[in-house]
C-alpha cells in the first residue's frame, strides 16, 4: 500500500492512497471465503457452495464492503504513520470510487488538521488581581433587587391601559398565514423587552402599550431556531394577544417583617447576607478577570494559521447567533441586515481568537495530563443537573441525544486548564509597585466557555419568599 501526504493549504492535507492489485485481490478473496463458509445457498449445505457461485451471487456486495474497508484501513494508516490530527472525517464517497479485481485501488482525500505550533510559556504568567472592595451602594442595590423580587402583583383599576412594566395575563394564539400553529391560555408576561417567553416580538412594548382588559391585538412574532418544538423552529407569523388581566407591582416597605420572608429576623441581618453575596460575586469577577488576562497573554504569542474551513463554519454559526440576539432584543430586521458585514467581520475575529485559545488549551491539557476522566465528567453533569433541578441521568441522556457530550467534556477540559494556569500564575495586587490595571476583552469568549457550572446554594438571591414566586414566572 502506497500512501503520500502533502500540504494543500493552511492546516490542510491531501492524502493519496494506492492499494496494489495483489492486496485488492487478497481482500476480495478473503471476504468471498468468509461468505462461502458462513452462508447456505439453495441446493448446498453451509460451507459447501462452490466459490465461483458465491462470487457471482455476492460480487456487488463484496466489492462495496471491501472498498469501504480499504478506505477506512488506508486512511487510518495515513493518520497514524504521519501523526496527523484530523479535525473531522474526510469527505469520501465510496460510490464514486471504482474497485476492480486485478487493478490498483486509488483514491484521494483532503482533510483539515490541527495546526502545528510551539507552546509559549504558560507557567508563571504575570497577572494583576484587581481590588474587590464592597461599597454600601452595592449592598443597597442588592437590597432593592430583593425588594423588587418580593413585590406584590396588584390588579389595576378597570379601564386602565397597559403600560411598560405592567404584568399582563393573556391568551396567545400564533398563526402563519391562515394556519393556526400554537396557542396557550392565561400566559403571564411582563410588558418589556422584545419577547413573550421564547417568542420573539420585536416591537412588543409599542404594539401592546395602551391596551385594555378584554382587548385583542395582533403583533408580528417568530419562534427561535432552537425552540423545543421542531415544527415551530424559525417560524414567522402573527401572534394574537387577548388581554385578560393587567397588573402593577407594589413594592413592600423595608422592615424586619419583610426581612423574615428571606429567612432572617432583621433588616440588618439581611444586609449582612447581601454584603456576602456581593463579596462572592466580586470574587468571581476577579477570578474571571485573571482568567481573561491569562488567555490574553497566551494569545499574544499565538502566531499560527488556523484551518480555514473550521473558521468559516464556526464564524457562520456565531454570526447567525448574534443576528438572532439582535432581533430578540428588538433591533429592526433591516437594521440588522445593514450590519451584516460588521457582524461577520466581528464574528470571524472572535472565532479565530477562540480557536487559538482552544488549540492552546488542548496542547496544555495533553502535556499536563489535564484531560477529564469519566468520573470528573459525571460530577460536572451532576453539578449542572442539580442547578437545573433535574436528575443527572436525564440530563446526560439529553446531552447524548443532542450530541453535546463531547462539547461538555471540552468545556470541562478548558476549565481545568484555566484552573491550572491560575494556580501557576504570578499574581500581583492592583496598585502594587510596577503594576497597572489591565483592559481589553480579547480572551473573554474562551474564558466564559470554561466557566464553572456550580452555583452557591446558600446565596441570598437563590432563596425567594412566596410573594416573589408568581412574579418570577412573568419574566
C-alpha positions in Angstrom: 0.0 0.0 0.0 1.4 3.4 -1.0 0.4 6.5 0.9 1.5 10.0 0.2 0.5 13.1 2.3 1.1 16.6 1.0 0.2 20.1 2.2 -2.5 21.8 0.1 -3.2 24.8 2.3 -3.1 26.1 5.9 -3.8 23.1 8.1 -5.0 21.1 5.2 -3.5 17.8 3.9 -4.1 15.8 0.8 -3.9 12.0 1.3 -3.1 10.0 -1.8 -3.6 6.2 -1.4 -2.8 3.5 -3.9 -3.6 -0.1 -3.0 -1.8 -2.6 -5.3 -3.8 -5.3 -7.2 -2.4 -8.2 -5.2 -3.7 -6.6 -1.9 -7.1 -5.9 -3.5 -7.3 -9.4 -4.7 -6.3 -10.8 -1.3 -9.1 -8.7 0.4 -11.7 -9.8 -2.1 -10.7 -13.5 -1.8 -10.8 -13.3 2.0 -14.3 -11.9 2.0 -15.6 -14.3 -0.5 -14.2 -17.2 1.5 -15.8 -15.9 4.7 -19.2 -15.8 2.9 -18.7 -19.2 1.5 -18.1 -20.8 4.9 -21.0 -19.0 6.7 -23.7 -18.9 4.0 -26.1 -21.7 2.9 -27.1 -21.3 -0.7 -30.1 -23.1 -2.3 -29.0 -26.7 -3.1 -25.9 -26.6 -1.0 -25.2 -27.2 2.7 -23.5 -24.4 4.6 -19.9 -24.0 3.5 -20.4 -26.4 0.5 -21.3 -23.9 -2.2 -18.7 -23.5 -5.0 -16.6 -20.4 -4.6 -17.4 -19.2 -8.2 -21.1 -19.4 -7.4 -20.5 -17.3 -4.3 -18.5 -14.8 -6.3 -21.3 -14.4 -8.9 -24.0 -14.2 -6.2 -22.3 -11.7 -3.9 -20.0 -9.8 -6.3 -21.6 -6.4 -5.8 -21.9 -6.7 -2.1 -18.3 -7.8 -1.6 -16.9 -5.1 -3.9 -18.7 -2.4 -1.8 -17.7 -4.0 1.5 -14.0 -4.3 0.5 -14.0 -0.8 -0.9 -15.2 0.7 2.3 -12.8 -1.5 4.3 -9.8 -0.4 2.2 -10.7 3.3 2.5 -11.0 3.0 6.3 -7.8 1.0 6.8 -5.7 3.1 4.5 -6.9 6.4 5.8 -6.3 5.3 9.4 -2.8 4.1 8.4 -2.1 7.5 6.8 -3.2 9.3 10.0 -1.0 7.1 12.3 2.1 7.0 10.1 2.1 10.7 9.5 1.0 11.8 13.0 -2.0 13.7 11.6 -4.5 15.3 13.9 -7.7 15.4 11.7 -10.4 17.7 12.9 -13.1 15.7 11.1 -13.6 12.7 8.9 -12.7 13.2 5.2 -15.4 13.6 2.7 -15.0 10.4 0.7 -17.9 8.9 -1.2 -17.3 5.2 -1.9 -19.9 5.1 -4.6 -17.8 7.5 -6.7 -14.7 5.2 -6.5 -14.1 2.2 -8.7 -12.8 -1.1 -7.3 -11.8 -3.7 -9.8 -10.1 -7.1 -9.4 -6.5 -7.2 -10.7 -6.3 -3.4 -10.7 -4.9 -0.9 -8.1 -7.4 0.8 -5.9 -6.6 4.6 -5.9 -8.3 7.5 -4.1 -7.5 11.0 -2.8 -8.9 12.7 0.3 -8.5 16.1 1.7 -8.7 16.7 5.4 -8.2 19.6 7.8 -5.8 19.0 10.6 -4.9 20.8 13.9 -2.3 23.5 13.5 1.3 22.9 14.4 2.8 25.4 16.9 5.2 25.8 19.8 3.5 26.4 23.1 4.5 29.7 24.7 5.5 29.9 28.3 2.3 29.1 30.2 3.6 28.8 33.8 4.4 31.9 35.8 2.3 34.2 33.6 2.1 37.6 35.4 -1.4 38.8 36.0 -2.9 41.7 38.1 -5.5 40.9 40.7 -8.0 43.8 40.8 -9.3 45.2 44.1 -12.8 43.9 45.1 -14.0 46.1 47.9 -17.7 46.2 48.6 -19.5 49.6 48.8 -22.7 50.4 50.7 -24.2 51.5 47.4 -23.7 48.0 46.1 -25.3 46.5 49.1 -28.2 48.9 48.7 -28.6 47.8 45.1 -28.9 44.1 46.2 -31.5 45.1 48.9 -33.5 47.0 46.3 -33.4 44.0 44.0 -34.7 41.7 46.7 -37.5 44.2 47.4 -38.4 44.2 43.7 -38.5 40.4 43.6 -40.9 40.3 46.5 -43.2 42.9 45.1 -46.9 42.1 45.1 -48.9 42.0 41.9 -52.0 44.1 42.2 -54.7 44.3 39.5 -55.1 47.8 38.0 -58.4 49.6 38.2 -60.9 48.8 35.5 -60.3 50.8 32.3 -56.6 51.3 33.0 -54.4 51.0 29.9 -51.4 48.7 29.9 -48.0 50.4 30.2 -44.4 49.4 30.1 -43.5 47.3 33.2 -47.1 46.0 33.8 -47.7 42.3 34.2 -50.1 41.1 31.6 -52.0 37.8 31.6 -53.2 37.0 28.1 -54.5 34.2 25.8 -52.0 33.8 23.0 -52.5 32.3 19.5 -49.8 32.1 16.9 -50.6 31.7 13.2 -48.7 31.6 9.9 -51.0 32.7 7.1 -54.4 31.0 7.7 -52.9 28.1 9.7 -53.1 28.2 13.5 -49.8 26.6 14.8 -49.8 27.2 18.5 -51.9 28.6 21.3 -52.0 28.9 25.1 -54.3 30.5 27.6 -53.6 32.8 30.5 -49.9 33.3 29.9 -48.3 35.8 32.3 -45.6 38.1 30.9 -44.0 41.5 31.6 -44.6 44.2 29.1 -40.9 45.0 28.5 -38.1 43.9 26.2 -38.9 42.2 22.9 -40.2 38.7 23.7 -43.0 36.8 25.4 -41.2 33.8 26.8 -39.4 32.2 23.9 -41.5 34.1 21.2 -39.7 37.0 19.6 -41.9 40.1 19.4 -39.5 42.9 18.1 -41.9 45.8 18.9 -43.6 44.3 21.9 -44.0 47.4 24.1 -45.1 49.7 21.3 -47.7 47.2 20.0 -49.3 46.3 23.3 -48.9 49.5 25.2 -52.3 51.2 25.8 -54.4 48.0 25.6 -57.2 47.4 28.0 -58.6 44.2 29.6 -60.7 42.3 27.1 -59.0 43.9 24.1 -57.3 41.8 21.4 -54.3 42.8 19.4 -52.2 41.2 16.7 -48.4 41.5 16.5 -45.7 40.2 14.3 -43.8 37.5 16.0 -41.5 34.5 15.5 -40.1 31.4 17.2 -36.3 31.0 17.7 -34.4 28.5 15.6 -33.6 26.3 18.6 -37.2 26.2 20.0 -38.0 22.9 21.7 -40.8 22.1 19.2 -39.2 21.3 15.9 -42.4 22.2 14.0 -42.2 25.8 15.3 -38.5 26.4 15.0 -37.8 29.6 13.0 -41.5 30.1 12.2 -42.5 33.7 11.5 -46.2 34.8 11.7 -48.8 36.7 13.7 -49.4 36.4 17.4 -52.9 37.3 18.6 -52.9 38.6 22.1 -56.2 38.7 24.1 -55.7 40.7 27.3 -57.3 39.0 30.3 -55.6 40.8 33.2 -53.3 43.8 33.8 -51.4 44.1 37.0 -48.9 46.5 38.5 -46.2 45.8 41.1 -46.5 47.2 44.6 -43.1 47.2 46.4 -43.0 46.3 50.1 -41.6 48.6 52.8 -38.1 47.6 54.0 -38.8 46.3 57.6 -37.9 43.4 59.9 -41.2 41.8 59.0 -40.3 41.9 55.3 -36.8 40.6 56.0 -38.3 37.5 57.7 -39.6 36.5 54.3 -36.0 36.0 53.3 -35.2 33.7 56.2 -33.7 36.2 58.7 -35.0 38.1 61.7 -33.9 41.7 60.9 -33.1 44.0 58.0 -29.5 44.3 59.3 -29.1 40.5 59.1 -30.3 40.6 55.5 -27.8 43.4 54.7 -25.0 41.2 56.1 -26.1 38.4 53.8 -26.4 40.8 50.9 -22.9 42.1 51.5 -21.7 38.5 51.5 -23.4 37.9 48.1 -21.7 41.0 46.7 -18.3 39.8 48.0 -18.8 36.4 46.4 -19.9 38.0 43.1 -16.9 40.3 43.1 -14.5 37.4 43.9 -16.0 35.6 40.9 -15.4 38.6 38.7 -11.8 39.0 40.0 -11.2 35.3 39.1 -12.8 35.8 35.7 -10.6 38.8 35.0 -7.5 36.9 35.9 -8.6 34.1 33.5 -9.1 36.8 30.8 -5.6 38.1 31.4 -4.1 34.6 31.2 -5.8 33.9 27.9 -4.7 37.3 26.6 -1.1 36.6 27.4 -1.3 33.2 25.6 -3.0 34.7 22.6 -0.3 37.4 22.3 2.0 34.6 21.3 -0.4 32.8 19.0 1.3 33.3 15.6 0.0 30.3 13.7 -2.5 29.7 10.9 -5.9 28.1 11.5 -7.9 25.6 9.5 -9.9 27.8 7.1 -12.9 25.5 6.9 -13.3 25.2 10.6 -13.0 29.0 11.0 -15.7 29.6 8.3 -18.1 27.1 10.0 -17.7 28.5 13.5 -17.8 32.1 12.3 -21.0 31.5 10.4 -22.7 29.9 13.4 -21.5 32.8 15.7 -22.8 35.4 13.2 -26.2 33.7 12.9 -26.5 33.5 16.7 -25.6 37.2 17.1 -28.2 38.2 14.5 -30.8 36.3 16.4 -29.8 38.1 19.6 -30.2 41.5 18.0 -33.6 40.5 16.6 -34.6 39.2 20.1 -33.6 42.5 21.6 -35.9 44.3 19.3 -33.4 45.6 16.7 -35.4 46.0 13.4 -34.6 43.4 10.8 -33.5 46.0 8.2 -31.0 47.5 10.7 -29.6 44.0 11.4 -29.2 43.5 7.7 -27.3 46.7 7.3 -24.8 45.5 9.9 -24.2 42.1 8.2 -20.7 43.0 7.1 -19.8 44.3 10.6 -21.3 41.2 12.3 -19.5 38.8 10.0 -16.1 40.6 10.5 -16.5 40.7 14.3 -17.7 37.0 14.4 -14.6 35.9 12.4 -12.2 37.8 14.6 -13.8 36.3 17.8 -13.8 32.9 16.3 -10.1 33.0 15.4 -9.3 34.1 19.0 -11.4 31.3 20.5 -10.0 28.6 18.2 -6.4 29.6 19.0 -7.2 29.5 22.7 -8.8 26.1 22.3 -5.8 24.6 20.5 -3.5 26.0 23.2 -5.7 24.6 25.9 -5.8 21.2 24.3 -2.0 21.1 24.0 -1.6 22.2 27.6 -4.1 19.6 28.7 -2.2 16.9 26.9 1.1 18.0 28.2 0.0 18.4 31.8 -2.4 15.4 31.8 -5.5 17.6 32.4 -7.9 15.7 30.1 -11.0 15.0 32.2 -11.8 11.4 33.1 -15.2 9.8 33.1 -15.7 10.4 36.9 -15.0 14.1 36.5 -17.4 14.4 33.6 -20.1 12.6 35.7 -19.5 15.1 38.6 -19.7 18.0 36.1 -23.0 16.7 34.8 -24.4 16.2 38.3 -23.5 19.8 39.2 -25.2 21.2 36.2 -28.2 18.9 36.6 -28.6 19.9 40.3 -28.5 23.6 39.3 -31.3 22.9 36.7 -33.3 20.9 39.2 -33.3 17.6 37.2 -31.9 14.1 37.6 -28.3 13.7 36.4 -29.2 10.6 34.3 -31.9 12.5 32.5 -29.6 15.4 31.8 -26.9 13.0 30.5 -29.5 11.4 28.1 -30.4 14.9 26.8 -26.8 15.7 26.1 -26.3 12.4 24.3 -29.4 12.8 22.2 -28.3 16.3 21.2 -24.7 15.2 20.6 -23.4 17.6 23.1 -21.5 15.3 25.5 -18.2 15.9 23.7 -18.7 19.6 23.9 -19.3 19.3 27.7 -16.1 17.3 28.0 -14.3 20.0 26.1 -15.7 22.7 28.4 -14.5 20.8 31.5 -11.0 20.4 30.0 -10.8 24.2 29.4 -12.0 24.8 33.0 -9.2 22.5 34.3 -6.6 24.2 32.1 -7.6 27.7 33.3 -7.5 26.4 36.9 -4.0 25.1 36.3 -2.9 28.4 34.8 -4.2 30.3 37.7 -2.5 28.1 40.2 0.8 28.5 38.4 0.5 32.2 37.6 2.4 35.1 39.2 -0.3 37.2 40.7 0.3 40.7 41.9 -2.2 43.0 43.6 -3.5 46.0 41.7 -1.7 49.2 42.7 1.5 47.4 43.7 4.7 49.0 42.5 5.4 48.3 38.9 1.8 47.2 38.1 -1.0 48.9 36.3 -4.7 47.8 35.7 -5.3 45.8 32.6 -8.0 46.3 30.0 -9.4 44.5 27.0 -11.8 41.8 26.0 -9.7 39.6 23.8 -10.0 36.5 25.9 -13.5 36.8 27.2 -15.2 34.2 25.0 -12.7 31.5 25.8 -13.0 32.3 29.5 -16.8 32.3 29.5 -16.8 29.0 27.7 -14.8 27.4 30.6 -16.8 29.0 33.5 -17.7 26.8 36.4 -21.3 25.5 36.4 -21.8 25.2 40.2 -23.9 27.8 41.9 -23.6 28.7 45.6 -26.8 27.2 47.1 -26.6 29.5 50.1 -26.7 32.8 48.2 -29.4 35.1 49.3 -30.7 35.5 45.8 -31.3 31.7 45.4 -34.0 31.8 48.1 -37.3 33.5 47.4 -40.3 34.3 49.6 -43.6 33.1 48.3 -44.6 36.6 47.3 -41.8 36.6 44.7 -42.6 33.2 43.0 -45.5 34.3 40.8 -43.7 37.5 39.7 -40.6 35.5 38.6 -42.7 33.4 36.2 -43.6 36.5 34.3 -40.0 37.5 33.5 
